[in-house]
């Protein structure tokens, strides 16, 4: 991401909690549930080839809250044919961010391949 300050503000608004602030080169966040981390590195403009998925238990409420905070969504929330509910927006680096709720279908979809 070319502008880590913009990325910092965006991901804090999404609800990620800062862990490392080494801007303008690097920033790391912890996700609000559990201990998964998410990092940003300073890069050139014109990126945007990454799609990141964040699962939200209360997707519609989350999208409403984030919209009220000024984030602009490209779509959603809407039910998808793969049994997930999704909303899409972009971060300041142009990367696609998908907020979704899959519930049981994330790990146990009707078409799951049984491990043998």
Short mmCIF file of the C-alpha atoms (twelve columns), coordinates in Angstrom:
data_MODEL
# 
_entry.id   MODEL 
# 
loop_
_atom_site.group_PDB 
_atom_site.id 
_atom_site.type_symbol 
_atom_site.label_atom_id 
_atom_site.label_alt_id 
_atom_site.label_comp_id 
_atom_site.label_asym_id 
_atom_site.label_seq_id 
_atom_site.Cartn_x 
_atom_site.Cartn_y 
_atom_site.Cartn_z 
_atom_site.pdbx_PDB_model_num 
ATOM 1   C CA . UNK A 1   0.000   0.000   0.000  1 
ATOM 2   C CA . UNK A 2   1.454   3.331   -1.024 1 
ATOM 3   C CA . UNK A 3   -0.102  5.378   1.816  1 
ATOM 4   C CA . UNK A 4   0.129   3.511   5.125  1 
ATOM 5   C CA . UNK A 5   -1.517  6.394   7.006  1 
ATOM 6   C CA . UNK A 6   -4.645  5.938   4.874  1 
ATOM 7   C CA . UNK A 7   -4.395  2.168   5.350  1 
ATOM 8   C CA . UNK A 8   -3.985  2.632   9.102  1 
ATOM 9   C CA . UNK A 9   -7.147  4.729   9.313  1 
ATOM 10  C CA . UNK A 10  -9.103  2.347   7.068  1 
ATOM 11  C CA . UNK A 11  -8.229  -0.837  8.981  1 
ATOM 12  C CA . UNK A 12  -8.760  0.826   12.367 1 
ATOM 13  C CA . UNK A 13  -12.220 1.868   11.137 1 
ATOM 14  C CA . UNK A 14  -12.855 -1.766  10.117 1 
ATOM 15  C CA . UNK A 15  -12.177 -2.711  13.740 1 
ATOM 16  C CA . UNK A 16  -8.666  -4.147  13.582 1 
ATOM 17  C CA . UNK A 17  -6.489  -3.211  16.565 1 
ATOM 18  C CA . UNK A 18  -2.970  -1.823  15.993 1 
ATOM 19  C CA . UNK A 19  -0.086  -3.954  17.238 1 
ATOM 20  C CA . UNK A 20  2.947   -2.424  15.454 1 
ATOM 21  C CA . UNK A 21  3.224   1.124   14.134 1 
ATOM 22  C CA . UNK A 22  6.367   1.427   11.995 1 
ATOM 23  C CA . UNK A 23  4.816   3.823   9.489  1 
ATOM 24  C CA . UNK A 24  5.510   4.836   6.811  1 
ATOM 25  C CA . UNK A 25  6.992   1.382   6.013  1 
ATOM 26  C CA . UNK A 26  4.951   -1.174  7.996  1 
ATOM 27  C CA . UNK A 27  1.941   -1.636  10.264 1 
ATOM 28  C CA . UNK A 28  0.445   -4.725  11.908 1 
ATOM 29  C CA . UNK A 29  -3.026  -5.231  13.367 1 
ATOM 30  C CA . UNK A 30  -4.745  -7.973  15.324 1 
ATOM 31  C CA . UNK A 31  -8.220  -9.022  14.237 1 
ATOM 32  C CA . UNK A 32  -10.995 -8.253  16.740 1 
ATOM 33  C CA . UNK A 33  -11.842 -11.937 17.325 1 
ATOM 34  C CA . UNK A 34  -9.050  -14.360 18.127 1 
ATOM 35  C CA . UNK A 35  -5.377  -13.645 17.602 1 
ATOM 36  C CA . UNK A 36  -4.979  -13.550 13.813 1 
ATOM 37  C CA . UNK A 37  -2.849  -10.669 12.600 1 
ATOM 38  C CA . UNK A 38  -2.935  -8.593  9.425  1 
ATOM 39  C CA . UNK A 39  0.041   -6.604  8.126  1 
ATOM 40  C CA . UNK A 40  0.506   -3.749  5.681  1 
ATOM 41  C CA . UNK A 41  3.769   -2.979  3.880  1 
ATOM 42  C CA . UNK A 42  4.527   0.222   2.043  1 
ATOM 43  C CA . UNK A 43  4.599   -0.385  -1.688 1 
ATOM 44  C CA . UNK A 44  4.153   1.352   -4.982 1 
ATOM 45  C CA . UNK A 45  0.907   2.872   -6.172 1 
ATOM 46  C CA . UNK A 46  -1.102  0.814   -8.604 1 
ATOM 47  C CA . UNK A 47  -1.380  -2.303  -6.475 1 
ATOM 48  C CA . UNK A 48  -4.802  -3.636  -5.739 1 
ATOM 49  C CA . UNK A 49  -4.325  -7.232  -6.836 1 
ATOM 50  C CA . UNK A 50  -5.267  -8.703  -3.472 1 
ATOM 51  C CA . UNK A 51  -8.650  -9.748  -2.107 1 
ATOM 52  C CA . UNK A 52  -8.973  -10.119 1.665  1 
ATOM 53  C CA . UNK A 53  -11.946 -11.798 3.352  1 
ATOM 54  C CA . UNK A 54  -13.026 -10.968 6.902  1 
ATOM 55  C CA . UNK A 55  -15.879 -12.938 8.455  1 
ATOM 56  C CA . UNK A 56  -18.417 -10.923 10.464 1 
ATOM 57  C CA . UNK A 57  -21.086 -12.626 12.528 1 
ATOM 58  C CA . UNK A 58  -23.406 -9.582  12.290 1 
ATOM 59  C CA . UNK A 59  -22.654 -8.613  8.704  1 
ATOM 60  C CA . UNK A 60  -25.610 -6.287  8.074  1 
ATOM 61  C CA . UNK A 61  -25.014 -4.382  11.333 1 
ATOM 62  C CA . UNK A 62  -21.294 -4.140  10.596 1 
ATOM 63  C CA . UNK A 63  -21.882 -2.770  7.080  1 
ATOM 64  C CA . UNK A 64  -24.381 -0.235  8.426  1 
ATOM 65  C CA . UNK A 65  -21.953 0.907   11.140 1 
ATOM 66  C CA . UNK A 66  -19.025 1.173   8.722  1 
ATOM 67  C CA . UNK A 67  -21.134 3.046   6.153  1 
ATOM 68  C CA . UNK A 68  -22.104 5.508   8.885  1 
ATOM 69  C CA . UNK A 69  -18.387 5.900   9.680  1 
ATOM 70  C CA . UNK A 70  -17.763 6.980   6.082  1 
ATOM 71  C CA . UNK A 71  -16.622 3.785   4.351  1 
ATOM 72  C CA . UNK A 72  -18.102 3.310   0.872  1 
ATOM 73  C CA . UNK A 73  -19.261 -0.143  -0.176 1 
ATOM 74  C CA . UNK A 74  -19.269 -1.322  -3.797 1 
ATOM 75  C CA . UNK A 75  -21.955 -3.909  -3.060 1 
ATOM 76  C CA . UNK A 76  -23.897 -5.800  -0.460 1 
ATOM 77  C CA . UNK A 77  -24.768 -7.188  1.849  1 
ATOM 78  C CA . UNK A 78  -26.235 -9.832  -0.421 1 
ATOM 79  C CA . UNK A 79  -26.752 -13.592 -0.373 1 
ATOM 80  C CA . UNK A 80  -24.476 -15.508 -2.740 1 
ATOM 81  C CA . UNK A 81  -25.089 -18.828 -4.499 1 
ATOM 82  C CA . UNK A 82  -22.274 -20.417 -2.448 1 
ATOM 83  C CA . UNK A 83  -24.386 -19.819 0.701  1 
ATOM 84  C CA . UNK A 84  -22.386 -16.885 2.052  1 
ATOM 85  C CA . UNK A 85  -23.686 -13.368 2.640  1 
ATOM 86  C CA . UNK A 86  -21.160 -10.769 1.424  1 
ATOM 87  C CA . UNK A 87  -20.468 -7.057  1.104  1 
ATOM 88  C CA . UNK A 88  -17.561 -5.588  -0.856 1 
ATOM 89  C CA . UNK A 89  -15.450 -2.466  -0.504 1 
ATOM 90  C CA . UNK A 90  -11.893 -1.417  -1.372 1 
ATOM 91  C CA . UNK A 91  -9.090  -0.297  0.893  1 
ATOM 92  C CA . UNK A 92  -7.071  2.861   0.111  1 
ATOM 93  C CA . UNK A 93  -4.569  0.752   -1.872 1 
ATOM 94  C CA . UNK A 94  -7.307  -0.515  -4.178 1 
ATOM 95  C CA . UNK A 95  -7.420  -4.019  -2.706 1 
ATOM 96  C CA . UNK A 96  -10.815 -5.758  -2.581 1 
ATOM 97  C CA . UNK A 97  -12.124 -6.324  0.932  1 
ATOM 98  C CA . UNK A 98  -14.963 -8.808  1.307  1 
ATOM 99  C CA . UNK A 99  -16.856 -8.807  4.573  1 
ATOM 100 C CA . UNK A 100 -18.892 -11.978 4.806  1 
ATOM 101 C CA . UNK A 101 -20.884 -14.311 6.993  1 
ATOM 102 C CA . UNK A 102 -20.825 -18.005 6.120  1 
ATOM 103 C CA . UNK A 103 -21.692 -19.626 9.432  1 
ATOM 104 C CA . UNK A 104 -21.624 -23.408 9.186  1 
ATOM 105 C CA . UNK A 105 -21.261 -23.241 5.389  1 
ATOM 106 C CA . UNK A 106 -17.688 -21.932 5.660  1 
ATOM 107 C CA . UNK A 107 -16.426 -25.341 6.805  1 
ATOM 108 C CA . UNK A 108 -19.447 -27.598 6.203  1 
ATOM 109 C CA . UNK A 109 -20.953 -26.607 2.822  1 
ATOM 110 C CA . UNK A 110 -23.409 -29.086 1.299  1 
ATOM 111 C CA . UNK A 111 -20.779 -29.929 -1.357 1 
ATOM 112 C CA . UNK A 112 -17.931 -30.533 1.114  1 
ATOM 113 C CA . UNK A 113 -15.304 -33.068 0.075  1 
ATOM 114 C CA . UNK A 114 -14.958 -35.680 2.790  1 
ATOM 115 C CA . UNK A 115 -11.392 -36.136 4.023  1 
ATOM 116 C CA . UNK A 116 -10.254 -39.729 3.841  1 
# 
